[in-house]
Amino acid sequence: MPNTVKLHRVLRAPAEQVYRAFLDPDAMVKWIPPHGFTGNMHHQDACAGCCWHNWSKRKFRMDETLLT
């Protein structure tokens, strides 16, 4: 699939806390940028098939399972 980025990250936190971090834009920008980077959230729709725009203003779709 062209223009696809898959990220894998091990989070040492309960699933409920990680899920809440995906729903809260302020929390998301604290942990989603790579180490040494900062970011801000321009737009977020937290539902399957919706999208979010990150600090680079690129559109990211939420089509797959985020937490397993």
C-alpha positions as semicolon CSV with decimal commas, in nm:
position;residue;x (nm);y (nm);z (nm)
1;M;0,000;0,000;0,000
2;P;0,164;0,329;-0,105
3;N;0,209;0,607;0,148
4;T;0,145;0,374;0,440
5;V;0,322;0,409;0,770
6;K;0,287;0,141;1,036
7;L;0,401;0,222;1,385
8;H;0,468;-0,022;1,665
9;R;0,515;0,100;2,017
10;V;0,510;-0,084;2,348
11;L;0,329;0,120;2,610
12;R;0,365;0,031;2,975
13;A;0,019;0,140;3,081
14;P;-0,324;-0,020;3,122
15;A;-0,525;-0,048;2,798
16;E;-0,790;0,190;2,937
17;Q;-0,530;0,462;2,996
18;V;-0,384;0,420;2,646
19;Y;-0,733;0,433;2,494
20;R;-0,805;0,758;2,681
21;A;-0,474;0,897;2,553
22;F;-0,599;0,838;2,195
23;L;-0,923;1,023;2,271
24;D;-0,765;1,325;2,441
25;P;-0,581;1,550;2,191
26;D;-0,377;1,714;2,469
27;A;-0,258;1,374;2,591
28;M;-0,194;1,245;2,238
29;V;0,049;1,523;2,147
30;K;0,255;1,442;2,455
31;W;0,336;1,086;2,351
32;I;0,277;1,041;1,976
33;P;0,565;1,256;1,839
34;P;0,904;1,082;1,819
35;H;1,151;1,139;2,102
36;G;1,283;1,496;2,094
37;F;0,990;1,632;1,890
38;T;0,688;1,832;1,998
39;G;0,352;1,859;1,833
40;N;-0,002;1,989;1,843
41;M;-0,332;1,846;1,725
42;H;-0,522;2,039;1,462
43;H;-0,826;1,812;1,437
44;Q;-0,938;1,479;1,578
45;D;-1,246;1,260;1,529
46;A;-1,210;0,966;1,764
47;C;-1,417;0,698;1,591
48;A;-1,352;0,408;1,354
49;G;-1,312;0,535;0,999
50;C;-1,253;0,892;1,115
51;C;-0,925;1,077;1,097
52;W;-0,690;1,304;1,280
53;H;-0,459;1,578;1,159
54;N;-0,130;1,600;1,343
55;W;0,131;1,870;1,386
56;S;0,234;1,836;1,019
57;K;-0,131;1,887;0,914
58;R;-0,128;1,550;0,735
59;K;-0,444;1,345;0,749
60;F;-0,424;1,006;0,922
61;R;-0,716;0,764;0,900
62;M;-0,820;0,538;1,184
63;D;-0,920;0,234;0,979
64;E;-0,755;-0,044;1,176
65;T;-0,748;-0,169;1,531
66;L;-0,529;0,065;1,730
67;L;-0,513;-0,134;2,052
68;T;-0,472;-0,509;2,072
